[in-house]
Amino acid sequence: MVKRFAFLAMLATGVSQAQSVTPESADTVQLLISPGLRLPAGIIEDDQPVFLDGDQVDGTGQDTVTLTGNGSIRRTGTSLKGDRIDYDQRSGWVDAAGNVRLMRDGGLISGPGLRYNVNTEQGEVDQPRFHIGASGAAGHAATATIHDRQRMSMTDVVYSGCPCPDPAWEIRASDVDLDFEENEGVAHWGVLYFKDVPILASPYLTFPIKKERKSGLLMPTYGTTSKGGFDFSLPYYFNLAPNYDMTLTPRLLSKRGVQLGGEFRYMGSTYEGQMHGTWLDHDREAKRDRWMYSTQHAQRLGGGFSMGWDINAVSDDDYFRDFSTFGLNEASTTNLNQRGQVGWGSKYWRSYVLVQKYQTLQDEDSRVTPPFEKLPEIGLTGTRFDWNGFDLDTNLTATQFRKSWYDYNGQRLQSARFEGRRLSSYSTISYPVVSAGWYVKPKLGLHLSQYQTDYFDAQGGRRAEDPRVTRSRSVPIFSLDSGMTFERQASLFGKAATQTLEPRIYYLWVPYRNQSDLPLYDTSVATFSFAQAFSENIYSGGWDRIANANQVTLGLTSRWLDEDTGFERLKLEGAQRIYFEDQRVTLPGETPRTGARSDYLIGASAALTNTLTTQMSLQYNPYESQWERATAGVKWLPQRATSITTAYRYQREPTPGIVDLSRSRTPQEQVSTTFQWPLSNRWYTLGRMDYSLRENRFTQAIGGVEYKGDCCWVGRFVVQRYAVSANDANTAFFFQLELSGLGSLGTDPMSLLSKSITGYQVINPPAPDRSIFERYE
């Protein structure tokens, strides 16, 4: 009997079609588990039988059947129930009365009476109440006409996409047309009510039926800023195809005029990208046209080839300061990237050709030196791991650099140009030896480079006092990295734990090469940190300077891991370099190091409880007995949508090791605090404060309140003030009314809140996706 039941179950589910099943072997075949309920595939509904059921079944002729008492008619994907059902088998028409319920694709229509054709799926319902599919939308109407499986029309409709029993918002309209295939509902002469107060009216109002994209007007956004005045936008979304769409956004700024913005997104099997731009004709404040565009693209060409670009530009230096919006604080943007690249890759080799330029946005109070442009850069990288125990790596680049710079000569601005070429290669071979509790990794490398430099005057001619200069450099680099891991049973805060002790020793040798005559393209002093302490160069970037080294770095880390879960409860670490020779290679303006020891690096992080964590990182100068850098932070997340985070940052010199007499040597010091805290079951407060102790001002301040009405709506009021330049700031006020199942009225601040407030969580999480079998009977 058991074998027969398993055999019939497999035939019914059709999940083991790939193997031949017999009753004798059925007990050894495993059924496949379905991830969820699914509609049958490849079934023609017109060929499927109709199932009838009821407390009493009467036939009034060969073609007519009457079901009385809990009557039901079922066909694939459709179920109709009522107290009394008259069914004409020849025509397919059904007349149902008393507690009528029609269920299709997870949707439900109920009413006192219904006339419906099970073959054509057409019908009419008086005084229907409806639930639409898996979206949770519901409402009622005077009449409903079912045109087919995908289309339905209703009169005198009250509709809401809110899943609450007592919706806070609804759309009332004289007529509503629903098209499930197009995912579009159209309300004629519709009015949007919030708490029975009309807030939006339109003779033609569209809304989505399912949780899918559709074309139409998006919710307007509004607010006010000190730079732009009253700010109002009304986006229109074009759902052009499943793999590309577009949004056009007219935007009114009371101080400046009307701006038109647009965004186009696309995606294919081998490519993806987006384009975004704005245009404002004759800004009333700036007395000129203002614009911005941005485009990104990435594509696989086949055969290992790929290409892409990232191009951004604006009309003037002040664009982001004047048009930066809430949640998109781009006012501090300095260099806009303009890059294009073609690449190729295989198992061991990768290559690319890169062109990279910048648009540098200047601040009148603090001028910025533009970075060098790469016109172009060609790179080739080869990597082979575990080749008879050896790891091989080589990196070759050829770059053409160019940069224009500006000097103030009285009242006149003069320009000149600098061009140069750099050929460089760095090849390494290492033989790592790794065991269960220790490792040793010797590594030998050779860095080769050649520089050729040209100087041009403002008219484009080569300056006679600066002829073309060619310089070469070769530097061998040897390192030996080793470490061990010890473990022991311990306890922490009264709980069993595993403590580790992880010493690490890193030796580096680099001979001195005079590099003072080499140009400086893209290299700067790297910030001294735990990662940098175990690296091959104190400079980062393109290796225009390679510091001489004969040194060893000593590091020690200890961790306390929870015995049951392995969760890291506490981590302590420290590191210091020991120098066996003085520093001789420097950047212009850099003071060379002469001490035998580096600063101490100290770090600690702890999960004091499951909700309270803290971390600290310190850099201490033993020669001057003072702190060079310090960061510390505490984060407390006691419950959902509740958090407090405080961070402190201190840096003695803005640029380590480089003295700029024209600038104040006041340390950079900043305190940041973010929070999200419930005041009651419905009221929440949130904010962020970044205060610069060096400048004695708030560089950014955000404050706001949120009100959770119920599962249908949330109200937010947020104020933001942020620095847009050295001596200027912008203030913005925004309000948002979020209606679940419809969208948001007002500017959406969620992107800013989630980025700026550590641990921020929405106070009214979205309703979970429903299955089309949600109301299955």
C-alpha positions in Angstrom: 0.0 0.0 0.0 2.9 2.4 0.9 4.6 1.6 -2.5 1.4 2.3 -4.4 0.8 5.6 -2.6 4.3 6.8 -3.3 4.0 5.7 -7.0 0.7 7.6 -7.4 2.2 10.7 -5.7 5.1 10.9 -8.1 2.7 10.5 -11.1 0.5 13.3 -9.7 3.4 15.8 -9.1 5.4 14.9 -12.2 8.7 15.6 -10.4 10.7 12.6 -11.5 10.2 12.6 -15.2 13.9 12.1 -15.9 13.9 8.5 -14.5 11.8 5.5 -15.2 9.6 4.7 -12.2 8.0 1.3 -11.5 5.9 0.3 -8.5 8.7 -2.0 -7.4 11.3 0.9 -7.3 9.0 3.7 -6.2 10.0 3.5 -2.5 13.7 4.2 -3.5 13.0 7.3 -5.6 13.2 10.7 -3.8 10.6 13.4 -4.5 12.0 16.8 -5.4 11.0 19.6 -3.1 9.3 22.6 -4.8 10.3 26.1 -3.5 6.6 27.0 -3.4 3.1 26.5 -4.8 3.1 26.9 -8.6 0.5 26.9 -11.3 0.8 24.0 -13.7 2.8 24.8 -16.8 1.8 23.9 -20.4 -1.8 23.3 -19.6 -4.6 24.4 -22.0 -7.4 25.6 -19.8 -10.1 25.0 -22.4 -9.3 21.3 -22.3 -9.5 21.0 -18.5 -12.6 19.6 -16.8 -14.9 21.6 -14.6 -15.4 20.2 -11.0 -18.8 20.8 -9.3 -19.6 20.4 -5.6 -22.4 21.3 -3.2 -24.6 20.1 -0.4 -27.3 19.3 -2.9 -26.8 18.8 -6.7 -29.8 18.8 -9.0 -30.0 18.5 -12.7 -32.8 20.3 -14.5 -32.0 18.9 -17.9 -29.0 17.4 -19.8 -27.1 20.8 -19.8 -28.2 22.5 -16.5 -27.0 21.8 -13.0 -28.1 23.5 -9.8 -25.8 23.5 -6.7 -27.5 24.4 -3.4 -25.7 25.0 -0.1 -21.9 25.6 -0.2 -21.9 25.3 -4.0 -18.6 25.5 -5.8 -17.3 25.3 -9.4 -13.6 24.8 -9.9 -11.4 24.9 -13.0 -7.7 25.4 -13.3 -6.8 28.8 -11.7 -10.5 29.7 -11.0 -12.9 28.9 -8.2 -16.4 30.2 -7.8 -18.5 29.7 -4.7 -22.0 30.7 -3.6 -25.1 29.6 -1.7 -26.9 28.7 -4.9 -25.3 28.2 -8.3 -27.0 27.5 -11.7 -24.6 26.2 -14.3 -25.3 25.8 -18.0 -22.7 23.2 -19.1 -23.3 23.9 -22.8 -22.7 27.7 -22.8 -20.5 27.8 -19.7 -22.7 30.5 -18.0 -23.1 30.5 -14.2 -25.7 32.4 -12.2 -24.7 32.5 -8.5 -26.5 34.1 -5.6 -25.8 34.5 -1.9 -22.2 35.0 -0.5 -20.7 34.8 -4.0 -16.9 34.5 -4.1 -14.9 34.4 -7.4 -11.2 33.6 -7.0 -8.7 33.9 -9.9 -4.9 34.2 -9.7 -5.0 35.1 -6.1 -7.6 37.8 -6.6 -11.0 37.7 -4.9 -14.4 39.3 -5.9 -17.3 38.8 -3.6 -20.9 40.1 -3.7 -24.6 39.2 -3.3 -24.8 38.0 -6.9 -22.8 37.2 -10.0 -23.2 36.1 -13.6 -20.1 34.5 -15.0 -18.9 32.4 -17.9 -16.3 29.8 -17.0 -15.3 29.3 -20.6 -14.8 33.0 -21.8 -14.1 34.3 -18.2 -16.6 37.1 -18.7 -19.1 38.3 -16.2 -20.9 40.9 -14.1 -21.1 41.5 -10.3 -23.4 43.7 -8.3 -22.0 45.6 -5.3 -18.7 43.8 -5.5 -15.9 43.8 -2.9 -12.6 42.9 -4.3 -9.0 42.0 -3.4 -6.5 42.3 -6.3 -4.0 39.5 -6.6 -1.0 39.2 -4.4 -0.5 43.0 -4.0 -3.0 43.3 -1.1 -5.0 46.1 -2.8 -8.7 46.1 -2.1 -11.9 48.1 -2.4 -15.6 48.1 -3.3 -17.8 49.3 -6.1 -21.4 49.6 -7.3 -20.9 47.3 -10.3 -18.1 45.3 -11.9 -17.9 44.1 -15.5 -15.3 41.3 -16.1 -14.3 41.5 -19.8 -11.8 38.6 -19.7 -9.1 37.2 -17.5 -6.9 40.3 -17.7 -9.4 43.2 -17.9 -12.2 44.5 -15.6 -14.2 47.7 -15.3 -16.0 49.1 -12.2 -18.3 52.1 -11.4 -18.5 54.2 -8.3 -15.3 52.7 -6.9 -13.4 53.1 -3.7 -9.9 51.6 -4.0 -6.9 51.4 -1.7 -3.5 49.6 -2.1 -3.1 49.7 1.7 -3.1 46.2 3.3 -4.6 47.5 6.6 -8.1 46.5 7.7 -9.0 50.2 8.0 -7.0 51.9 5.2 -5.8 55.4 5.9 -5.9 56.4 2.2 -8.1 55.6 -0.7 -8.9 56.6 -4.3 -12.6 57.4 -5.0 -13.6 57.5 -8.7 -16.6 57.4 -10.9 -15.1 54.7 -13.1 -12.0 52.5 -12.8 -10.5 50.2 -15.5 -8.1 47.5 -14.5 -5.7 45.8 -16.9 -3.7 43.1 -15.2 -1.6 42.2 -18.2 -0.4 45.8 -18.5 -0.3 46.3 -14.7 -2.3 49.5 -15.0 -5.3 50.8 -13.2 -7.0 54.0 -14.6 -9.3 56.0 -12.4 -11.5 58.5 -14.2 -12.2 61.7 -12.2 -10.4 60.2 -9.3 -9.7 61.9 -5.9 -7.0 60.7 -3.5 -8.2 60.9 0.1 -6.0 60.7 3.2 -7.9 60.3 6.4 -11.0 61.4 4.5 -9.3 64.6 3.4 -8.9 65.1 -0.4 -5.3 65.8 -1.2 -5.0 65.1 -4.9 -7.6 65.1 -7.7 -7.2 64.3 -11.4 -9.6 63.5 -14.3 -7.2 60.8 -15.3 -5.2 59.0 -12.5 -3.2 55.9 -13.1 -1.7 53.5 -10.6 0.0 50.1 -10.6 -2.0 47.0 -9.8 0.9 44.7 -9.0 4.3 45.4 -7.5 5.8 45.9 -10.9 7.0 48.9 -12.9 4.5 50.9 -15.1 4.5 54.1 -17.1 2.9 57.2 -15.6 3.3 60.2 -13.3 5.3 59.6 -10.2 4.5 61.4 -6.9 5.6 65.0 -6.9 8.4 66.0 -4.7 8.7 69.3 -2.9 10.8 71.2 -0.4 12.8 74.4 0.0 16.5 75.2 0.1 18.4 78.4 0.7 20.2 78.1 -2.6 17.2 77.3 -4.9 14.1 78.5 -3.0 10.9 76.5 -3.2 11.7 73.3 -5.0 9.0 71.3 -6.8 9.4 68.3 -9.2 6.9 66.2 -11.1 8.6 63.1 -12.6 7.1 61.0 -15.4 8.2 57.4 -15.7 8.4 55.5 -19.0 8.4 51.7 -18.6 9.7 51.3 -22.2 10.7 47.6 -22.0 11.6 45.0 -19.4 15.3 45.9 -19.8 15.2 49.7 -20.2 13.3 52.6 -18.9 13.4 56.4 -18.7 12.3 59.2 -16.3 11.7 62.8 -17.3 11.6 65.3 -14.4 10.5 68.9 -14.8 11.7 70.8 -11.7 10.7 74.3 -10.6 13.1 76.3 -8.4 11.6 79.6 -7.4 14.9 81.5 -7.3 16.3 80.1 -10.5 13.7 78.9 -13.0 12.5 75.7 -14.6 15.0 72.8 -15.0 14.4 69.7 -17.1 16.0 66.5 -15.9 16.1 63.0 -17.4 17.4 59.5 -16.6 17.7 56.6 -19.0 18.6 53.1 -17.7 19.3 50.0 -19.8 20.5 46.5 -19.4 21.2 43.5 -21.7 22.8 40.1 -21.5 26.2 41.6 -22.2 25.9 45.3 -21.2 24.3 47.7 -18.8 24.4 51.4 -18.2 22.6 54.7 -17.5 22.5 58.3 -18.6 21.4 61.2 -16.5 21.3 64.9 -17.3 19.7 68.3 -16.5 19.2 71.6 -18.3 18.1 75.0 -17.0 17.8 77.8 -19.5 19.1 81.1 -18.1 19.4 80.7 -14.4 17.9 83.9 -12.9 20.5 84.0 -10.1 23.6 83.1 -12.1 22.5 84.8 -15.3 23.6 81.9 -17.5 22.5 78.5 -18.7 23.2 75.6 -16.2 23.5 71.9 -17.1 24.9 68.6 -16.0 25.3 65.2 -17.7 26.5 61.8 -16.5 26.8 58.5 -18.4 28.1 55.1 -17.3 28.4 52.0 -19.5 29.9 48.5 -19.0 29.9 45.8 -21.8 31.3 42.4 -22.4 32.5 42.1 -26.0 33.2 38.3 -26.0 36.5 36.5 -26.3 37.6 38.0 -23.0 37.2 41.6 -24.2 35.3 44.3 -22.4 34.7 48.0 -22.5 33.2 50.8 -20.5 33.1 54.5 -19.7 32.2 56.9 -16.9 31.8 60.4 -18.1 30.5 63.4 -16.0 30.5 67.1 -16.6 28.7 70.3 -15.4 28.3 73.7 -16.8 30.3 75.6 -14.1 32.2 75.3 -10.8 29.1 76.2 -8.7 26.6 73.7 -10.1 26.6 71.2 -7.3 26.6 74.0 -4.7 23.5 75.5 -6.2 21.6 72.4 -7.2 22.6 69.8 -4.7 19.3 68.2 -3.4 18.4 66.5 -0.2 19.9 63.0 -0.1 22.3 63.9 -2.8 24.8 66.2 -1.0 27.3 66.6 -3.9 28.3 70.1 -2.9 31.8 68.9 -1.9 32.5 67.3 -5.3 35.9 68.5 -6.6 36.9 66.4 -9.5 34.4 64.9 -12.0 35.7 61.7 -13.6 35.8 61.4 -17.4 37.1 57.9 -18.2 36.9 55.3 -21.0 38.5 51.9 -21.0 38.8 48.8 -23.1 40.1 45.6 -21.5 40.9 42.0 -22.2 41.4 39.1 -19.8 42.2 35.4 -19.8 43.2 32.9 -17.1 46.6 34.4 -16.4 46.7 37.7 -18.2 44.7 41.0 -18.1 45.2 44.1 -20.1 43.5 47.4 -20.7 43.7 50.8 -22.5 42.5 53.7 -20.4 41.8 57.4 -21.1 41.1 59.4 -18.0 40.4 63.2 -17.7 38.9 65.3 -15.0 36.8 68.4 -14.7 38.1 70.2 -11.6 35.6 72.4 -9.8 37.2 75.3 -8.1 36.2 77.2 -5.0 37.0 80.9 -4.8 38.1 80.5 -1.2 40.1 77.4 -1.6 41.7 76.7 -5.1 42.4 73.0 -6.0 45.3 71.7 -8.1 43.9 69.5 -10.9 45.1 65.9 -11.0 47.1 64.7 -14.0 45.1 63.3 -16.9 46.0 60.0 -18.5 45.9 60.2 -22.3 46.2 57.2 -22.5 47.4 54.5 -20.1 48.1 51.0 -21.3 48.4 48.2 -18.8 49.2 44.5 -18.8 49.1 42.2 -15.7 50.0 38.6 -15.5 49.4 36.4 -12.4 50.2 32.7 -11.8 49.6 31.1 -8.4 51.2 27.8 -7.2 53.5 27.2 -10.1 55.6 24.4 -8.6 55.0 26.2 -5.3 55.9 29.7 -6.6 53.6 32.7 -7.1 54.4 34.9 -10.0 53.1 38.4 -10.7 54.0 41.1 -13.2 52.5 44.5 -13.9 53.5 46.7 -16.8 52.0 50.2 -17.6 52.7 52.9 -20.1 51.1 56.3 -19.4 50.9 59.6 -21.1 50.2 62.3 -18.5 49.0 65.9 -19.0 48.0 68.7 -16.7 47.3 72.3 -16.9 47.9 74.5 -13.9 47.1 78.1 -13.0 49.1 80.9 -11.3 47.9 84.2 -10.1 50.2 87.0 -11.4 48.6 90.2 -9.9 45.2 90.4 -11.4 46.0 88.3 -14.5 45.4 84.5 -14.7 48.1 82.7 -16.7 48.2 79.0 -17.7 50.8 76.5 -18.7 50.9 72.8 -19.5 52.9 69.9 -18.3 53.2 66.6 -20.2 55.1 63.5 -19.4 55.4 59.8 -20.2 56.0 57.0 -17.7 56.9 53.4 -18.5 57.0 51.1 -15.5 57.0 47.5 -14.7 57.0 45.6 -11.4 57.5 41.8 -11.4 57.6 39.6 -8.3 58.2 36.0 -7.4 57.4 34.5 -4.0 57.4 31.1 -2.4 54.8 31.0 0.4 55.1 28.2 2.9 51.8 27.8 4.8 51.1 25.4 7.6 48.1 25.0 10.0 49.5 27.4 12.6 52.2 29.4 10.8 53.3 30.8 7.5 56.4 32.2 5.9 56.3 34.2 2.6 59.6 35.4 1.0 59.1 37.7 -1.9 61.5 39.3 -4.4 60.6 42.0 -6.9 62.1 44.3 -9.5 60.7 47.7 -10.3 61.8 49.4 -13.5 60.6 52.8 -14.7 61.4 55.5 -17.3 60.2 59.1 -17.3 60.1 61.6 -20.2 58.9 65.1 -19.4 57.9 68.2 -21.5 57.0 71.7 -20.3 54.8 74.0 -22.4 54.0 77.6 -22.0 50.6 79.3 -22.3 50.9 79.4 -26.1 51.6 75.7 -26.5 55.3 76.0 -27.2 58.0 74.1 -25.3 59.7 76.3 -22.8 63.4 76.8 -23.6 64.4 76.8 -19.9 62.8 73.3 -19.5 64.0 71.0 -22.3 62.7 67.5 -22.6 64.1 65.4 -19.8 64.5 61.6 -19.7 65.1 59.7 -16.5 65.3 56.0 -15.6 65.1 54.0 -12.4 65.5 50.4 -11.3 64.8 49.3 -7.7 64.9 45.7 -6.4 62.5 45.0 -3.5 62.8 42.1 -1.1 60.3 41.3 1.7 59.9 38.4 4.2 56.4 38.1 5.8 55.8 35.6 8.6 53.3 34.9 11.3 51.9 32.4 13.7 48.6 31.7 15.5 48.3 30.3 19.0 45.0 29.3 20.7 43.9 28.6 24.2 40.7 28.2 26.1 39.7 31.3 28.1 36.7 33.2 29.3 35.4 36.7 28.6 32.7 38.5 30.6 32.0 35.2 32.3 31.5 33.2 29.1 33.7 30.5 27.6 35.9 31.8 24.7 38.8 30.9 22.6 41.7 33.4 22.8 44.2 33.6 20.0 47.7 35.2 20.0 48.9 36.1 16.5 52.4 37.5 16.2 53.6 38.8 12.8 57.0 39.9 11.6 57.5 41.6 8.3 61.0 42.5 7.0 61.5 44.9 4.0 64.6 45.8 2.1 64.7 48.5 -0.6 68.0 50.1 -1.6 68.3 53.9 -2.0 67.9 55.5 -5.4 68.1 59.2 -6.0 64.7 60.1 -7.3 64.6 63.9 -6.7 64.7 64.6 -10.5 61.8 62.4 -11.3 58.4 64.1 -11.9 55.5 63.5 -9.5 52.3 62.5 -11.3 50.0 60.5 -9.0 51.9 59.6 -5.9 51.3 60.9 -2.3 52.2 59.9 1.3 50.1 57.0 2.4 48.3 57.2 5.7 50.2 55.1 8.3 47.9 52.3 9.3 47.9 48.6 10.1 47.6 47.7 6.4 50.3 50.2 5.4 52.7 49.1 8.1 53.0 45.8 6.3 53.3 47.2 2.7 56.3 47.7 0.4 56.2 51.5 0.1 55.3 54.5 2.3 53.8 56.2 -0.8 50.6 55.3 -2.5 49.5 55.8 -6.1 51.7 55.2 -9.2 55.1 54.7 -7.4 56.7 57.9 -8.6 58.6 57.6 -5.3 59.9 54.3 -3.8 61.3 54.9 -0.4 64.5 53.2 0.7 63.9 50.7 3.4 65.8 48.4 5.7 63.2 47.8 8.4 61.1 45.3 10.2 57.5 45.6 11.3 56.4 43.8 14.5 52.7 43.2 14.9 50.7 41.4 17.5 46.9 40.6 17.5 44.8 38.8 20.1 41.2 37.8 19.6 38.5 36.4 22.0 36.1 34.3 20.0 32.8 33.0 21.5 33.2 29.3 22.2 29.7 28.4 20.8 29.3 30.6 17.8 32.8 31.8 16.9 31.7 35.4 17.1 34.5 37.8 17.7 33.9 39.5 21.1 37.2 41.3 21.5 40.2 42.2 19.4 43.4 43.9 20.4 46.2 44.7 18.1 49.4 46.7 18.0 52.3 47.3 15.5 55.5 49.3 15.2 58.3 49.6 12.6 61.9 49.3 13.5 64.2 51.2 11.1 67.8 50.3 10.4 68.5 53.3 8.2 67.2 56.9 7.8 64.7 57.9 5.1 66.4 59.5 2.1 63.7 59.5 -0.5 61.0 62.3 0.0 58.3 64.2 -1.7 58.7 68.0 -2.3 58.1 69.7 1.1 58.2 66.4 3.0 60.4 66.2 6.2 62.4 62.9 6.1 62.2 60.6 9.0 65.4 60.1 11.0 64.2 58.1 14.1 64.8 54.4 14.6 61.2 53.6 15.4 57.9 54.5 13.9 54.8 55.6 15.7 53.0 53.0 17.7 49.8 51.7 16.1 47.2 50.5 18.6 43.7 49.2 17.8 40.9 47.7 19.8 37.3 46.6 19.0 34.8 45.0 21.3 31.2 43.7 21.2 30.5 44.4 24.9 27.0 43.0 24.4 24.9 41.9 21.5 23.7 45.5 21.0 26.7 47.6 22.2 30.0 47.7 20.2 33.0 50.0 20.4 36.2 50.4 18.4 39.4 52.5 18.8 42.4 53.2 16.6 45.4 55.2 17.8 48.8 56.4 16.4 51.3 57.6 19.1 54.5 59.4 18.4 57.1 58.2 21.0 59.6 60.9 20.1 57.3 63.9 20.7 55.1 62.1 23.2 51.9 63.0 21.5 49.1 61.5 19.5 49.4 61.8 15.7 46.0 60.3 14.9 43.1 58.9 16.8 39.6 57.5 16.0 37.1 56.1 18.5 33.5 55.2 18.2 30.6 53.6 20.1 27.5 52.1 18.5 24.4 51.0 20.5 21.5 49.2 18.8 19.2 48.2 21.6 16.2 47.3 19.4 14.8 47.7 15.9 14.8 51.3 14.5 16.7 52.4 17.6 20.4 53.4 17.5 23.0 55.9 18.8 26.4 56.2 17.3 29.2 58.6 18.3 32.6 58.9 16.6 35.6 61.0 17.3 38.4 61.7 14.7 41.7 63.5 15.3 44.7 64.1 13.0 47.6 66.2 14.0 48.8 67.1 10.5 46.4 67.3 7.5 49.1 65.7 5.3 51.5 63.4 7.3 55.1 64.5 7.0 54.5 67.4 4.7 54.8 71.0 6.1 52.9 73.7 4.3 53.9 77.0 5.9 51.0 78.8 4.1 48.4 76.7 6.1 47.6 76.6 9.7 48.9 73.5 11.5 45.9 73.3 13.7 44.9 69.6 13.9 41.9 68.3 12.1 39.4 67.3 14.8 35.8 66.2 14.3 33.0 64.8 16.4 30.1 63.0 14.7 26.9 61.7 16.3 24.0 60.0 14.7 20.8 58.7 16.3 17.4 57.2 15.6 15.3 57.0 18.7 11.6 56.3 19.5 9.8 58.9 21.6 6.7 56.7 21.8 5.0 53.9 19.9 4.4 56.2 16.9 6.9 59.1 17.2 10.6 58.8 16.3 13.4 61.3 16.2 16.5 61.1 14.1 19.6 63.2 13.4 23.2 63.6 12.6 25.7 66.3 13.7 29.3 66.6 12.3 31.2 69.3 14.1 34.7 70.5 13.2 36.7 71.6 16.2 39.3 73.0 13.9 36.8 75.3 12.0 34.5 75.8 15.0 31.4 75.0 12.9 29.0 72.3 12.0 29.9 70.9 8.6 26.7 69.0 8.5 23.6 68.8 10.6 20.4 66.7 10.1 17.4 66.7 12.3 13.9 65.3 11.9 10.9 63.5 13.3 9.0 60.5 11.9 5.4 59.5 12.7 4.2 56.0 12.1 0.5 56.4 11.6 -0.3 52.7 11.1 0.7 50.1 8.5 -0.6 52.4 5.8 1.4 55.6 6.1 4.4 57.4 7.6 5.1 61.1 7.9 8.6 62.6 8.0 9.9 66.1 8.5 13.6 66.6 8.1 15.9 69.6 8.1 19.4 69.5 6.7 22.2 72.1 6.7 25.6 71.3 5.1 28.7 73.2 4.0 28.9 73.8 0.3 32.3 75.6 0.4 34.8 77.0 2.8 32.6 79.9 3.8 29.1 79.0 2.6 26.3 76.5 3.6 23.0 75.4 2.3 19.8 74.8 4.4 17.0 72.5 3.2 13.6 71.7 4.6 11.7 68.6 3.4 8.4 66.9 4.2 7.4 63.4 3.1 4.0 61.6 3.4 4.6 57.9 2.6 1.5 56.0 1.6 2.0 52.2 1.6 0.8 50.7 -1.6 0.9 53.9 -3.6 4.1 55.8 -3.1 5.3 59.0 -1.5 4.3 62.6 -1.5 7.2 64.9 -1.2 11.0 64.4 -1.5 12.1 60.9 -0.6 14.9 61.4 2.1 15.5 57.7 2.5 18.7 57.6 0.6 20.2 60.4 2.8 19.0 58.8 6.0 20.3 55.4 5.2 23.7 56.8 4.2 24.1 59.4 6.9 22.6 57.8 10.0 24.4 54.7 11.1 22.1 51.8 11.6 19.0 53.6 10.3 16.0 51.4 9.7 12.6 52.3 8.3 10.0 52.6 11.1 7.3 51.0 9.0 8.9 48.1 7.1 7.3 47.2 3.7 4.6 44.5 3.8 6.0 41.1 2.8 5.2 39.9 -0.7 2.1 37.8 -0.9 1.6 34.6 -2.8 -1.1 34.3 -5.5 -2.4 31.5 -3.3 -2.9 33.8 -0.4 -6.7 33.4 -0.5 -6.8 29.9 -1.9 -9.9 28.0 -0.8 
